[in-house]
């Protein structure tokens, strides 16, 4: 549903733009509507993974998910920038809409394979949301993950502001500074994919909390003193190290959450908070909506 809605809204946005009718009001409305369905994809993929993969393969499945996401974080903006420069905004939007439609089509056989009947349903959307929040609040492990990962994600939010400022102070407001910032986040994404794939080869059942805790503790050292004390070289090393360590932390989070949540509750648990693992560049599943990717 999210992919189809996104494709339709993108085509609508492109139509208004090409006919000269795109003003601030419809632009804000279309972007807001598109953002409203993002949690469906963000949580949906994490609900499907444990239904398709056996328990002993969860680490590898989550590692592939995290690693491929990190890779597309690097390829996607580069492809968008190239298309925008060569063919213009309309062709770029149309390409993204077509990719959404292809992605929606590819889900048809997966949905058939992952069908899992449920025995109970709340009668309203509000009831489903409230049930998910209550379940998380009463579950010690899930409650701890929500608190710890919310605090952890704050560091990435701060870095999104600090890194460009630090680079501009070192190099000045030049094109080289912008290129350096992009290169840093691209390297961070690639390192995260590598870290996730390596974490997926480890058998972490029963040791997910240690994997998460050690990774985040090492990230703290990567931020300070490494990134903060050795100029631009230290910042580069710190960001790359953080990206690499983000992979094991994400794999540990996803695997622990899936194993500790009853299957019929997984969808409601994931949509009661951000369903996606934290990302070093942008948390949205629609990169064209993220100003930090510019």
N, C-alpha and C positions, 0 to 999 in steps of 0.2 A: 504493500500500500504506500509506504513512504517513497519508494523508488518511482512508482507511477505518478504520485502526486507531485514529486519534485520535477519529473520530466514535463508534466502538463503545465506547471507554473513557470518553468523556464521558457517553454515555448510561448506562453502568454506574455511573459516579460519581453521576449524578443520581438513579438508582434507589436506590442505597444511602442517599443523603441523604434522599430523600423517605420511605423506609421506616424511618428512624431507626436504620439499621445502620452509618452512616459513622463509624467511629472513626479514631484516628490511624494505625493500622497499614494498613488498606485504602486510606486516602487517600494515604499515602506510596507504597504499592505501585502504585496506579493512575497517579499522577503520574510516577513513575519509568518505568513501562512506556511511557507516552506520550512521555516525553522521549527514550527510546532510539531511536525511529524518526525523530526530527527531522532527522538528517543526510540521510535519503533525499529529503526535499523540498528541503532547503537546497542540496544538490549536484545533485539531479535537474534542477531548473529551469535551472541553468547548463550542464548537459550538453545539454539540448534546444535552447537558444538557438542555438549555432553549427550545429546540424544543420538548423534551420529557416530561419536567415537566411544569406544569402550573405556572404562575407568583407567586401565593401565596405559592408555594412549592419550590421556587428557593433557599431560605436559607437552607432548609433541604437537598435538592439535592447537593448543593455545600458543605455543611457540611459533607455529606457522602463521597463525592469525596475527600475532603481534609483529612478527618479522615482516610479513607481507604488507601490513599497514605502514610500518616504518619505511619500507621501500617505496610505496606509493606516495608517501609524504614528500619524498625527494623528486620522484618522476612527475607527479601530478602538476605541481606548480611550474616546473620547467616546460612541460608540454603545453600548459595553459598560456604561459608567456610567449612561447614560440608561435602558437596558433594565433594569439591576439596580435602579435607583431606582423605575421605574414598574411592573415586572412581577415582580421578585424574582429570586433566583438560579436557580431551576429553569428558568424561561422563558429566561433568558439563556444557560444551558448548552445548552438544547435548540436555541436559535437558532444557536449556534456549531456544534453537531453537524450541523445541517441545512446550514449553509454549507460545512462540510467535505465532506459528501456531494455537494452541487452541484459543488464544485470537482473532486472525483474524477470525476464524470460528464463534466465538460467536457473532461477529458484524453483521452477515448477517441479522438476524431478526430485529436488531436495526436499521440498515440502511433502511430497508423497512418501518419501522414505522416512521422514522424521515425524510422521503423524503419531501423536500420543493423546489418547482420549483422557479427559479429566473427569473426576467424579463430582466436583462441586464448583459452583460459579456464584460470585456475587451478582446481584441483579443490576447494579449500576456501576458506571466507571468510577464514581467517587468511592463506592464500596470496595472495589478492587484496589484502588490506590491506598485507601485507609488500611485495608488488610495487609498490604505489602509493608507499609510503614510500621504497623504494630508487630508484624512477624520479625522484622529487622531489629526493632527496639527490644524485643524479648529474647533474641538469640545472642548469646555472649560473643561468639566469634564474629558474626556479621556486624554486630554493634561496634565491636572493636575495630573492624576493618573500615567502617564508615568514618569513625572518628580519626583514626591514624592516617588514612589516605586523604581525608579532607585537609588535614594539616600539611601533609606531604605535598599535595598539589599546589598549596600556596607558594611553595618555593619556586615551582615552575612559573606561576603567575608573575612573581617578582622578577624572575630572570627574563621574561619576555620584554620587560621594560629596561632592566639593568644592562643586558647585553648590548643592545643597540647604542645606548648612551655611552657605555664604556668604550665601544669601538669608535664612535664619533669623537670622543675626547682624545683618543689615541691617534686617530688618522685625520681628524677634521671632517667637516660635512662635505665629503666628496663622493664620487661614484665608487671609488675604491672602498670606502667605508660601507656603502650599501652592499657591494659585492662580497665583502668580508663577512658581514652579518649573515647574508644568505648562505655563504659557504659554511659558516659555523653551524647553522641549524641543519644544513644538509648533512654535514659530517656527523652531527649528533643523531640524526635519524638513521643513517647507515650503521653507526655503532650500536644503536638500540636494536636494530634488526639482527645484527650479528650476536649481540648478547642474548637476545630471546632465543635464537636458534641453538646456541650452546646450552642455554638453560633447559631447553626442551629435551636434550639428550641425557639430562640427569633425572634419576628416579627420585622425585621429591615428596612422595606420599608420606605424610606425617612430619615433613620437615619444611612445609611451605612457610610457616611463620618465621623460621630461622632465615630462610632465603630472603624474605621480604625485609626483615629487620636488619640483617647484615648489609644488604644492598643499599638501603636508605642511610644507614650509618656511614657507609663508605662514601655515599654521595655528599654527606655533610662535609667530609674532609676535602672532597673534590671542589666544593664551593669555597670553603675556607679551611686551610690557607691557600690551596693550589690556585684556584681561579682568581683570588683577590690579591695575591701578593707578588706575582711575577709578570705583571704587565699583560700585553696582548698574547704573549706565548703561554703564560699561565692560564689566561682565560680560555684559550683554545684547548689546552690540555684538560682543564677542568670540565668544559662542556662535553668534550668527547668521552671522558671517563663517566660523566653523569649519564650520557646517552647509552653507553654500554651497560651500565648498572641498572638502567631503567628496564632493560629487557628482562632480567631475572625477577625484578620486583613485580613487573606486570604479569609474568607467567605464574609466579607464586600467588598473586592476588586472584587471578581468574580461576586457577585450579582449586585453591582453597575455598573460594566462594561457591564454586560449582559442587564440590564434594560435600560441603556442609549444609547445602540447601536441598530440601526435598524437591524432587523433580516437578511436582505440580505447583510449587511455589516459586520456581526460579524466575518466571516471567515477571511476576509482581515484585519480587525482590529487586531485580535488576532495574525495573522502571521506577522504583521508589527513590532512586538516586541516579547519578550519571552512569549509564550502563557501560560506557566505554572505559577502557583503561586510560590512565592519564597519558597525554601525549606531549612531547617536548615542544611542538610548534603550535598546535591548535587543537582544541577539544572537539570541534564540530565535525560531523560527518559530511558536511557540505563545504569543501575548501574554498569555493568561490564566494562564500559568505564571510570568510574570516579575514579581517583587515590585517592581521599579523602576517599573513602569507604574501602580502604585496611586495 
